[in-house]
Amino acid sequence: MKNNFINIYYLLSIAWAFCILFATLSSSASLSGFNLLDIFQYDKPIHATLFGIQAWLLIKARTKSSHKNFLQIVLFSCLISTGYGVLTEILQGIFVLLGRSFDVMDMVADAIGCAVVYFWFRFKNKPFAQ
């Protein structure tokens, strides 16, 4: 039964990464038709939330499949998620024709979301229930 959870959380993490990639590389004009986006006035909290969730999913997947030190898993997962945020910004800079652009502050927001998750688990310091 434990192996099923491993696959589910890894699959959720990968699926979430593709959702982030789609959202960050889609033309801003193609996303403007969604009324749901009108709720969010600022994109930085959205970036922090997206990448914080990515870090959380990776932590959840790794703690179910690894017997390594819990805080090492948390740090590694948050660093990987932050790196993914940097990668998406670089890709936005490369694919300027899609109406996107490179933004250092988006990378900062991505890192802040991951840092919040890191410190949450650092101070909580309790692995998920096995």
C-alpha positions, 0 to 999 in steps of 0.5 A, spaced: 500 500 500 505 504 501 508 504 494 501 506 491 502 513 495 509 514 492 507 513 485 501 518 487 505 524 490 510 523 485 505 523 479 502 529 483 508 533 483 510 532 476 503 534 474 503 540 478 510 542 475 507 541 468 501 546 470 506 551 472 510 550 466 504 551 462 502 557 466 508 560 465 510 559 458 503 560 455 501 567 452 499 572 457 493 574 452 491 567 452 490 567 459 486 573 459 480 570 458 479 566 464 475 570 469 478 567 475 485 570 474 481 577 475 481 575 482 488 576 483 491 583 482 498 581 483 502 575 480 507 575 486 503 571 491 501 566 485 508 565 484 510 564 491 504 559 492 505 555 485 512 554 487 511 553 495 506 547 493 511 544 488 516 544 494 510 541 498 509 535 493 516 534 492 517 533 500 511 529 501 513 524 495 520 524 498 518 522 505 514 517 503 519 513 499 526 515 502 529 514 509 533 519 509 534 525 514 527 529 514 530 536 514 535 534 508 529 532 504 525 538 505 531 542 503 533 538 497 525 539 495 525 546 496 532 547 492 529 543 486 523 547 486 526 554 487 531 551 481 525 550 477 522 557 478 529 559 475 528 555 469 521 557 468 523 564 468 529 563 463 524 559 458 520 565 459 526 569 457 527 565 451 520 564 448 519 572 448 514 571 442 509 568 447 508 574 450 512 572 456 518 576 459 524 574 464 523 577 471 528 576 476 522 578 481 518 572 479 524 568 481 524 571 488 517 570 489 518 563 487 524 562 492 520 566 497 514 560 496 519 555 497 522 558 503 516 559 507 515 551 506 522 550 508 521 554 514 514 551 516 517 544 516 524 546 519 520 549 525 515 544 525 520 538 524 516 532 524 515 528 518 509 526 515 505 520 518 508 514 515 
